[in-house]
Amino acid sequence: MVVIPCRCLILEGTDDLTITDPDGNEIGSFTLEDGESGVGTFCIDQYDGPDPLPEDYVQVVSDDLEVTAVSDVNAEFDWETPICSGGEPFVLTPVEGSGQWEVDCDGCFDEETLTIDPGIAGSGWLQITHVLDGSCFADVESSEIFISATPEPVFTASSDALCNDEIFDFNATPPFGTWSASCGDCIIANTGVFFAETAEDGLNTVTFTTLGVCPGVTTIDVGVSELLEGSIAGPSILCEDDSAIYVADVPGYWTSNCDGCIDSLSGVFNAQGSEPDTYTVTFTPDSYCPVGDDIQVSVNQSVAIGASNIPASFCEKADDFQFNVNVQGGTWSSTCGACLDSAGLFDVGGAPVGMLPIQYTIANGACADTAYWTVDVRPVLEGTFDAVDAICQGSEVDLQFTFDADIPDSYSDGADGEWSSSDCPNCILNQNSGLFVGNDLGLINVEYTFDHPCSQSIQGSVVVAPAVDASIVPLPELCESGDLVALEAAGADGVWSSDCGDCLIGDSFDPASGAGAYEIVYAIDDVCTDQDAIEVIVVPQRDAGINLPDWVCLALEGLQPGVEWPNGLWSANCDGCLSETGTIDLMAAGIGVLEVTHVLEGLCGDSDQVQLEIVGCDIELVNVFSPNGDEINDELEFKYLESFPGNRLTIYDRWGGLVLDRFNYGNNWRAEGVSEGTYYYILSVPNKETMRGSFMILR
């Protein structure tokens, strides 16, 4: 035999090699490649350990070779003994590692802690299998564990209460075991005889433990006390609708042979619902050694006062009323004295306002019956409407009233009712609270009606005034130099006001207050109020004034008039001498009087017109002219000479002969009768230097 851990076994031979398992089944056939001698290999599946060494093999001279594979782990396990079905859970302890466990019970095994609960497993043999995986093969260990049965003893003779002078023999099944008690030597261990006189007053625990490997235990609490006797005090006769309290001189509890007629703790006996009969009331003292007491209680038939005609309330001014019940022969009474006679006639008007107790008493032998009622004598609820000021249409107000002073608070505080209006039903928004809205105009009558018949409705009225409109008609922009402007609003009887100081004159606005923005307010403050405000813009007065000198010398440069307000329209009595911005072209205007006009259009517009005299401040001299009748330079012209009155012009030929002598020359000499050539002139101008020169005449 060859034992290998797992892997492969090398077999040598000359013929075919056949491998069979222990049962004789062929599991592998290997043929050498050359058909003669050679090597065949036999492997154990799943082995991944180290290769076997030569010393691991035993050489045998045989045609047959037995091969055994072994695991490299141990699945054995231990446990503590003995095991009892009533004992604590026990733990399985594996020799090495924990694998897969199979325990033949339902819910008794906790695989995480390897704990078995014998109480769940039950007594008898328990099969346990442990499989532990190795490097190639798993090891399997199966064991049977015996769980011994734990007996459950039962008392066959016991008592839970003893007097402190009693002796009691406790017995149990099975009978073999030992006895013990919390009171120590008060019980004999072998026999179970209990001596109460040596026990503690109160509860003592008696324990019985069976013999054997797996002992069973049972216990009982035994109350021990001295003898306690109680006695009852209470009535022996009750009417069937009465109740009574029975008392005892020591603590305890109550019972009776009537069904639910007595409270076990308080001793209250309620005869209602019990048939007339004699019942036993029993008292048991609260003790482990009680001596009870009982009393016979006779429940007699009583006089039952049933239906009556007594109303819950009366109005204080109601008529007299006759009280009646279903049992005749009794007597009526009340705290109001004469308001109710013994026959039951009730004088409502003679009774005080408020809750009035009434009673009717009738006797029938040992049992008497009295019925009690309380009637409410109610005052007539009256009051006065709380006047309200007139309201504006659409406004809301709470309607209220005040009770008359003689009505007690207890009745006025709880009084309920509803508000209504026949004039304007939809004016009452809330009938309970009296919320009123002025939907209709004029005098609206309202009424409050109480829910209780002992009342008088309360009437009042509300005046609803029409709504007002203080809307102001807007004003356009105004010029500060304009006239008074009347202010208008949708509604009348309002007051005008403004932040402008004295800009308001009555109901008119005076723009002379100056340029700016002003708030105008119109307010109507009457039953109905309203207010509106507008903004009034006052535009400053514009000035189109032109700033020009009275005269100006003719020059090539343009002349720009001065103004305070730009962007006006300009015009003049000339053709093309004035630009859109007012610049004057002096050369285009020429010498003379120029009328210039400046117009500012729109609100607060203005216009101005001035005259500007354009004069020639320097005389232009002549060096040639051609009087040939072509109307071009036909006249001897000294430009701007006309601006210098009092001038004198003299002309000489080249030989000094006088050709022309003129005072206030008008630039109109055409050289009549004078030939071409050069001529000399002398021009004298007052307040200026005398100008001398020459010119040439060309034809």
Secondary structure, DSSP 4 states (H G I P E B T S, - for coil): -EEESSSEEEEEESS-EEEE-TTS-EEEEE--TTSSSEEEEEE-TT--SPPPPGGGS----SS---EEE--S----EE--S--BTTS--EE-EESS---EEEESSSS-EETTTTEE-HHHH-SEEEEEEEEE--SSS-EEEEEEEEEBPPP--EEEE--SEEETT-EEE-EEES--EEEEETTSTTB-TTT-EEEGGGSPSEEEEEEEEE-SSS--EEEEEEEEE--EE--EES-SEEETT-EEE-EESS-EEEEESSSS-B-TTT-EEE-TTPPSEEEEEEEEESSSSEE-EEEEEEEE-------B---SEEETTPPPEE--BSS-S-EEEETTGGGB-TT-EE-GGGSPSEEEEEEEEEEETTEEEEEEEEEEEEPPB-EEE-----EETT-EEE--EEE-TTS-HHHHTT--EEEE-SS-GGGEEETTTTEEE--S-EEEEEEEEESSSSB--EEEEEEEEPP---PBPP---EETTS--EE--BSSSS-EEEESSSS-EETTEE-GGG-SEEEEEEEEEESSSEEEEEEEEEEEPPP----B--SEEE--SSEE--B-SS-S-EEEESSSS-B-TT--EEHHHH-SEEEEEEEEE-STT-EEEEEEEEEE--SPBP-SEE--SSSSSS-SB--BTGGGSTT-EEEEEETTS-EEEEEES--S-B--TT--SEEEEEEEE-TTSPPEEEEEEE--
